[in-house]
Amino acid sequence: MKTIDVKLILNRPVRLTYLDYTYWEYTISESPFDPGTYGAHLSLGNNIEKHKDRHIEVYFPRHSMVSEEFEINGDKYKLRLINS
């Protein structure tokens, strides 16, 4: 399992694009009912073939900066939020 560090930027999409036109984009949201509890929406795809985009919801345990485990193409990951 791999852990990916991402900057804690609330409610604003952050996109990382690679030379082969693939990208991943994430948006972090904070729970309005429990400040300090987060969720993330991931979009993965290819800028050329937009119809093949994949969307994943990632959940964080209450008041944790490390997400629950999620799977992409058979590989397992966790997100770790980093204060910038």
N, CA, C and O atoms as a GROMACS GRO file, in nm:
protein
  336
    1MET      N    1   0.084  -0.118   0.000
    1MET     CA    2   0.000   0.000   0.000
    1MET      C    3   0.089   0.124   0.000
    1MET      O    4   0.191   0.128   0.068
    2LYS      N    5   0.049   0.223  -0.076
    2LYS     CA    6   0.123   0.348  -0.087
    2LYS      C    7   0.045   0.459  -0.018
    2LYS      O    8  -0.078   0.461  -0.023
    3THR      N    9   0.116   0.551   0.044
    3THR     CA   10   0.055   0.670   0.104
    3THR      C   11   0.095   0.790   0.019
    3THR      O   12   0.213   0.811  -0.008
    4ILE      N   13  -0.004   0.868  -0.021
    4ILE     CA   14   0.020   0.986  -0.105
    4ILE      C   15  -0.005   1.111  -0.021
    4ILE      O   16  -0.113   1.128   0.036
    5ASP      N   17   0.094   1.197  -0.013
    5ASP     CA   18   0.080   1.324   0.059
    5ASP      C   19   0.014   1.428  -0.032
    5ASP      O   20   0.058   1.449  -0.145
    6VAL      N   21  -0.091   1.492   0.018
    6VAL     CA   22  -0.158   1.599  -0.057
    6VAL      C   23  -0.174   1.720   0.034
    6VAL      O   24  -0.194   1.706   0.155
    7LYS      N   25  -0.165   1.838  -0.025
    7LYS     CA   26  -0.182   1.961   0.053
    7LYS      C   27  -0.327   1.977   0.094
    7LYS      O   28  -0.418   1.952   0.016
    8LEU      N   29  -0.346   2.020   0.216
    8LEU     CA   30  -0.481   2.044   0.268
    8LEU      C   31  -0.528   2.181   0.218
    8LEU      O   32  -0.504   2.283   0.282
    9ILE      N   33  -0.595   2.180   0.104
    9ILE     CA   34  -0.654   2.299   0.044
    9ILE      C   35  -0.802   2.268   0.032
    9ILE      O   36  -0.841   2.180  -0.046
   10LEU      N   37  -0.885   2.338   0.107
   10LEU     CA   38  -1.027   2.306   0.112
   10LEU      C   39  -1.105   2.362  -0.007
   10LEU      O   40  -1.083   2.476  -0.048
   11ASN      N   41  -1.195   2.281  -0.059
   11ASN     CA   42  -1.296   2.321  -0.158
   11ASN      C   43  -1.240   2.383  -0.285
   11ASN      O   44  -1.308   2.463  -0.349
   12ARG      N   45  -1.119   2.346  -0.322
   12ARG     CA   46  -1.060   2.396  -0.446
   12ARG      C   47  -0.988   2.280  -0.516
   12ARG      O   48  -0.900   2.218  -0.456
   13PRO      N   49  -1.025   2.250  -0.639
   13PRO     CA   50  -0.961   2.138  -0.708
   13PRO      C   51  -0.812   2.163  -0.731
   13PRO      O   52  -0.771   2.274  -0.768
   14VAL      N   53  -0.733   2.060  -0.708
   14VAL     CA   54  -0.589   2.063  -0.735
   14VAL      C   55  -0.563   1.954  -0.838
   14VAL      O   56  -0.597   1.838  -0.816
   15ARG      N   57  -0.503   1.991  -0.952
   15ARG     CA   58  -0.481   1.896  -1.061
   15ARG      C   59  -0.332   1.878  -1.086
   15ARG      O   60  -0.256   1.975  -1.092
   16LEU      N   61  -0.291   1.752  -1.102
   16LEU     CA   62  -0.155   1.717  -1.140
   16LEU      C   63  -0.162   1.648  -1.275
   16LEU      O   64  -0.227   1.544  -1.288
   17THR      N   65  -0.094   1.704  -1.377
   17THR     CA   66  -0.097   1.650  -1.512
   17THR      C   67   0.043   1.603  -1.549
   17THR      O   68   0.142   1.667  -1.515
   18TYR      N   69   0.050   1.491  -1.619
   18TYR     CA   70   0.177   1.430  -1.657
   18TYR      C   71   0.200   1.441  -1.807
   18TYR      O   72   0.107   1.474  -1.881
   19LEU      N   73   0.322   1.413  -1.852
   19LEU     CA   74   0.360   1.428  -1.993
   19LEU      C   75   0.276   1.343  -2.088
   19LEU      O   76   0.259   1.380  -2.205
   20ASP      N   77   0.224   1.231  -2.042
   20ASP     CA   78   0.142   1.145  -2.128
   20ASP      C   79  -0.005   1.186  -2.129
   20ASP      O   80  -0.090   1.112  -2.177
   21TYR      N   81  -0.035   1.304  -2.075
   21TYR     CA   82  -0.169   1.363  -2.070
   21TYR      C   83  -0.262   1.298  -1.967
   21TYR      O   84  -0.380   1.331  -1.961
   22THR      N   85  -0.210   1.207  -1.887
   22THR     CA   86  -0.292   1.154  -1.778
   22THR      C   87  -0.288   1.257  -1.665
   22THR      O   88  -0.196   1.338  -1.655
   23TYR      N   89  -0.389   1.251  -1.582
   23TYR     CA   90  -0.394   1.344  -1.470
   23TYR      C   91  -0.469   1.282  -1.354
   23TYR      O   92  -0.540   1.182  -1.369
   24TRP      N   93  -0.451   1.342  -1.238
   24TRP     CA   94  -0.539   1.315  -1.124
   24TRP      C   95  -0.566   1.447  -1.057
   24TRP      O   96  -0.479   1.534  -1.049
   25GLU      N   97  -0.686   1.460  -1.010
   25GLU     CA   98  -0.733   1.585  -0.950
   25GLU      C   99  -0.804   1.550  -0.821
   25GLU      O  100  -0.876   1.450  -0.813
   26TYR      N  101  -0.782   1.631  -0.720
   26TYR     CA  102  -0.851   1.605  -0.593
   26TYR      C  103  -0.911   1.733  -0.538
   26TYR      O  104  -0.858   1.842  -0.559
   27THR      N  105  -1.020   1.718  -0.466
   27THR     CA  106  -1.084   1.828  -0.394
   27THR      C  107  -1.111   1.777  -0.253
   27THR      O  108  -1.176   1.674  -0.234
   28ILE      N  109  -1.062   1.850  -0.154
   28ILE     CA  110  -1.081   1.815  -0.014
   28ILE      C  111  -1.195   1.899   0.042
   28ILE      O  112  -1.200   2.020   0.022
   29SER      N  113  -1.286   1.834   0.113
   29SER     CA  114  -1.397   1.904   0.178
   29SER      C  115  -1.395   1.871   0.327
   29SER      O  116  -1.357   1.762   0.368
   30GLU      N  117  -1.438   1.968   0.406
   30GLU     CA  118  -1.449   1.948   0.550
   30GLU      C  119  -1.596   1.933   0.586
   30GLU      O  120  -1.682   2.001   0.529
   31SER      N  121  -1.625   1.845   0.678
   31SER     CA  122  -1.763   1.823   0.720
   31SER      C  123  -1.818   1.949   0.786
   31SER      O  124  -1.755   2.003   0.877
   32PRO      N  125  -1.935   1.997   0.743
   32PRO     CA  126  -1.994   2.115   0.806
   32PRO      C  127  -2.048   2.083   0.946
   32PRO      O  128  -2.073   2.173   1.026
   33PHE      N  129  -2.065   1.955   0.975
   33PHE     CA  130  -2.121   1.914   1.103
   33PHE      C  131  -2.015   1.872   1.204
   33PHE      O  132  -2.042   1.860   1.324
   34ASP      N  133  -1.891   1.848   1.155
   34ASP     CA  134  -1.783   1.803   1.242
   34ASP      C  135  -1.650   1.859   1.191
   34ASP      O  136  -1.574   1.787   1.126
   35PRO      N  137  -1.621   1.987   1.220
   35PRO     CA  138  -1.495   2.046   1.173
   35PRO      C  139  -1.376   1.961   1.212
   35PRO      O  140  -1.368   1.911   1.324
   36GLY      N  141  -1.284   1.944   1.119
   36GLY     CA  142  -1.167   1.861   1.141
   36GLY      C  143  -1.184   1.720   1.084
   36GLY      O  144  -1.092   1.638   1.092
   37THR      N  145  -1.302   1.693   1.027
   37THR     CA  146  -1.327   1.565   0.961
   37THR      C  147  -1.339   1.594   0.811
   37THR      O  148  -1.414   1.682   0.769
   38TYR      N  149  -1.264   1.518   0.730
   38TYR     CA  150  -1.250   1.548   0.588
   38TYR      C  151  -1.298   1.434   0.499
   38TYR      O  152  -1.316   1.320   0.542
   39GLY      N  153  -1.317   1.468   0.374
   39GLY     CA  154  -1.344   1.374   0.267
   39GLY      C  155  -1.278   1.428   0.142
   39GLY      O  156  -1.253   1.548   0.132
   40ALA      N  157  -1.250   1.342   0.046
   40ALA     CA  158  -1.186   1.385  -0.078
   40ALA      C  159  -1.257   1.324  -0.196
   40ALA      O  160  -1.304   1.210  -0.191
   41HIS      N  161  -1.264   1.400  -0.304
   41HIS     CA  162  -1.316   1.350  -0.431
   41HIS      C  163  -1.197   1.346  -0.527
   41HIS      O  164  -1.133   1.448  -0.550
   42LEU      N  165  -1.167   1.227  -0.582
   42LEU     CA  166  -1.058   1.211  -0.678
   42LEU      C  167  -1.114   1.190  -0.817
   42LEU      O  168  -1.213   1.119  -0.835
   43SER      N  169  -1.051   1.253  -0.914
   43SER     CA  170  -1.081   1.230  -1.054
   43SER      C  171  -0.950   1.188  -1.120
   43SER      O  172  -0.848   1.254  -1.104
   44LEU      N  173  -0.954   1.078  -1.195
   44LEU     CA  174  -0.836   1.028  -1.265
   44LEU      C  175  -0.873   1.011  -1.410
   44LEU      O  176  -0.983   0.967  -1.442
   45GLY      N  177  -0.781   1.045  -1.498
   45GLY     CA  178  -0.816   1.029  -1.638
   45GLY      C  179  -0.706   1.069  -1.732
   45GLY      O  180  -0.589   1.079  -1.695
   46ASN      N  181  -0.747   1.093  -1.855
   46ASN     CA  182  -0.658   1.128  -1.964
   46ASN      C  183  -0.719   1.248  -2.033
   46ASN      O  184  -0.836   1.244  -2.072
   47ASN      N  185  -0.644   1.355  -2.050
   47ASN     CA  186  -0.696   1.477  -2.111
   47ASN      C  187  -0.744   1.456  -2.255
   47ASN      O  188  -0.822   1.536  -2.306
   48ILE      N  189  -0.698   1.351  -2.320
   48ILE     CA  190  -0.737   1.324  -2.458
   48ILE      C  191  -0.869   1.247  -2.462
   48ILE      O  192  -0.955   1.276  -2.545
   49GLU      N  193  -0.885   1.148  -2.373
   49GLU     CA  194  -1.004   1.063  -2.373
   49GLU      C  195  -1.088   1.093  -2.249
   49GLU      O  196  -1.087   1.017  -2.153
   50LYS      N  197  -1.160   1.203  -2.252
   50LYS     CA  198  -1.235   1.248  -2.134
   50LYS      C  199  -1.343   1.150  -2.090
   50LYS      O  200  -1.377   1.145  -1.972
   51HIS      N  201  -1.398   1.072  -2.181
   51HIS     CA  202  -1.506   0.980  -2.144
   51HIS      C  203  -1.457   0.864  -2.057
   51HIS      O  204  -1.539   0.787  -2.007
   52LYS      N  205  -1.326   0.850  -2.037
   52LYS     CA  206  -1.273   0.741  -1.954
   52LYS      C  207  -1.232   0.788  -1.815
   52LYS      O  208  -1.161   0.717  -1.744
   53ASP      N  209  -1.277   0.906  -1.775
   53ASP     CA  210  -1.244   0.956  -1.642
   53ASP      C  211  -1.303   0.863  -1.535
   53ASP      O  212  -1.406   0.800  -1.556
   54ARG      N  213  -1.235   0.856  -1.424
   54ARG     CA  214  -1.281   0.774  -1.312
   54ARG      C  215  -1.291   0.863  -1.189
   54ARG      O  216  -1.204   0.947  -1.165
   55HIS      N  217  -1.397   0.846  -1.113
   55HIS     CA  218  -1.420   0.928  -0.994
   55HIS      C  219  -1.427   0.838  -0.871
   55HIS      O  220  -1.492   0.733  -0.874
   56ILE      N  221  -1.360   0.880  -0.765
   56ILE     CA  222  -1.355   0.800  -0.642
   56ILE      C  223  -1.376   0.893  -0.523
   56ILE      O  224  -1.319   1.002  -0.517
   57GLU      N  225  -1.457   0.850  -0.429
   57GLU     CA  226  -1.474   0.921  -0.303
   57GLU      C  227  -1.383   0.856  -0.200
   57GLU      O  228  -1.383   0.734  -0.184
   58VAL      N  229  -1.306   0.938  -0.130
   58VAL     CA  230  -1.214   0.888  -0.028
   58VAL      C  231  -1.258   0.944   0.106
   58VAL      O  232  -1.283   1.064   0.119
   59TYR      N  233  -1.267   0.858   0.203
   59TYR     CA  234  -1.315   0.898   0.336
   59TYR      C  235  -1.202   0.895   0.437
   59TYR      O  236  -1.110   0.814   0.428
   60PHE      N  237  -1.211   0.985   0.532
   60PHE     CA  238  -1.113   0.995   0.640
   60PHE      C  239  -1.183   0.961   0.771
   60PHE      O  240  -1.295   1.006   0.795
   61PRO      N  241  -1.118   0.881   0.857
   61PRO     CA  242  -1.176   0.859   0.990
   61PRO      C  243  -1.191   0.993   1.062
   61PRO      O  244  -1.120   1.089   1.032
   62ARG      N  245  -1.281   0.999   1.155
   62ARG     CA  246  -1.310   1.123   1.227
   62ARG      C  247  -1.183   1.185   1.285
   62ARG      O  248  -1.110   1.120   1.361
   63HIS      N  249  -1.158   1.311   1.249
   63HIS     CA  250  -1.045   1.391   1.297
   63HIS      C  251  -0.910   1.331   1.264
   63HIS      O  252  -0.813   1.352   1.337
   64SER      N  253  -0.901   1.257   1.155
   64SER     CA  254  -0.775   1.197   1.112
   64SER      C  255  -0.724   1.268   0.987
   64SER      O  256  -0.803   1.313   0.904
   65MET      N  257  -0.593   1.278   0.976
   65MET     CA  258  -0.531   1.337   0.858
   65MET      C  259  -0.488   1.230   0.757
   65MET      O  260  -0.432   1.262   0.653
   66VAL      N  261  -0.515   1.103   0.788
   66VAL     CA  262  -0.483   0.992   0.698
   66VAL      C  263  -0.614   0.922   0.662
   66VAL      O  264  -0.693   0.885   0.749
   67SER      N  265  -0.635   0.904   0.532
   67SER     CA  266  -0.762   0.848   0.484
   67SER      C  267  -0.772   0.699   0.509
   67SER      O  268  -0.676   0.632   0.546
   68GLU      N  269  -0.892   0.650   0.487
   68GLU     CA  270  -0.912   0.507   0.481
   68GLU      C  271  -0.848   0.457   0.351
   68GLU      O  272  -0.825   0.535   0.259
   69GLU      N  273  -0.821   0.330   0.344
   69GLU     CA  274  -0.760   0.270   0.227
   69GLU      C  275  -0.860   0.268   0.111
   69GLU      O  276  -0.979   0.241   0.130
   70PHE      N  277  -0.810   0.296  -0.011
   70PHE     CA  278  -0.892   0.286  -0.131
   70PHE      C  279  -0.810   0.219  -0.240
   70PHE      O  280  -0.688   0.211  -0.230
   71GLU      N  281  -0.878   0.171  -0.343
   71GLU     CA  282  -0.811   0.092  -0.446
   71GLU      C  283  -0.830   0.154  -0.583
   71GLU      O  284  -0.938   0.201  -0.618
   72ILE      N  285  -0.720   0.154  -0.661
   72ILE     CA  286  -0.724   0.200  -0.801
   72ILE      C  287  -0.644   0.098  -0.882
   72ILE      O  288  -0.526   0.074  -0.855
   73ASN      N  289  -0.708   0.039  -0.981
   73ASN     CA  290  -0.644  -0.059  -1.071
   73ASN      C  291  -0.571  -0.169  -0.994
   73ASN      O  292  -0.462  -0.210  -1.034
   74GLY      N  293  -0.629  -0.216  -0.886
   74GLY     CA  294  -0.570  -0.324  -0.809
   74GLY      C  295  -0.466  -0.283  -0.707
   74GLY      O  296  -0.425  -0.366  -0.626
   75ASP      N  297  -0.422  -0.158  -0.709
   75ASP     CA  298  -0.326  -0.108  -0.611
   75ASP      C  299  -0.399  -0.036  -0.499
   75ASP      O  300  -0.503   0.026  -0.522
   76LYS      N  301  -0.346  -0.044  -0.377
   76LYS     CA  302  -0.410   0.017  -0.262
   76LYS      C  303  -0.333   0.140  -0.218
   76LYS      O  304  -0.210   0.143  -0.220
   77TYR      N  305  -0.410   0.244  -0.179
   77TYR     CA  306  -0.353   0.372  -0.142
   77TYR      C  307  -0.422   0.429  -0.019
   77TYR      O  308  -0.531   0.387   0.019
   78LYS      N  309  -0.354   0.527   0.041
   78LYS     CA  310  -0.414   0.615   0.142
   78LYS      C  311  -0.367   0.756   0.110
   78LYS      O  312  -0.257   0.774   0.058
   79LEU      N  313  -0.449   0.855   0.142
   79LEU     CA  314  -0.409   0.995   0.132
   79LEU      C  315  -0.370   1.045   0.270
   79LEU      O  316  -0.435   1.012   0.369
   80ARG      N  317  -0.264   1.126   0.275
   80ARG     CA  318  -0.226   1.192   0.399
   80ARG      C  319  -0.230   1.342   0.374
   80ARG      O  320  -0.162   1.392   0.285
   81LEU      N  321  -0.310   1.414   0.453
   81LEU     CA  322  -0.324   1.559   0.437
   81LEU      C  323  -0.209   1.629   0.505
   81LEU      O  324  -0.175   1.600   0.620
   82ILE      N  325  -0.149   1.723   0.432
   82ILE     CA  326  -0.035   1.799   0.481
   82ILE      C  327  -0.077   1.947   0.486
   82ILE      O  328  -0.122   2.002   0.386
   83ASN      N  329  -0.061   2.010   0.602
   83ASN     CA  330  -0.088   2.154   0.611
   83ASN      C  331   0.022   2.228   0.538
   83ASN      O  332   0.140   2.206   0.564
   84SER      N  333  -0.017   2.317   0.447
   84SER     CA  334   0.084   2.389   0.369
   84SER      C  335   0.133   2.514   0.436
   84SER      O  336   0.218   2.584   0.382
   0.00000   0.00000   0.00000
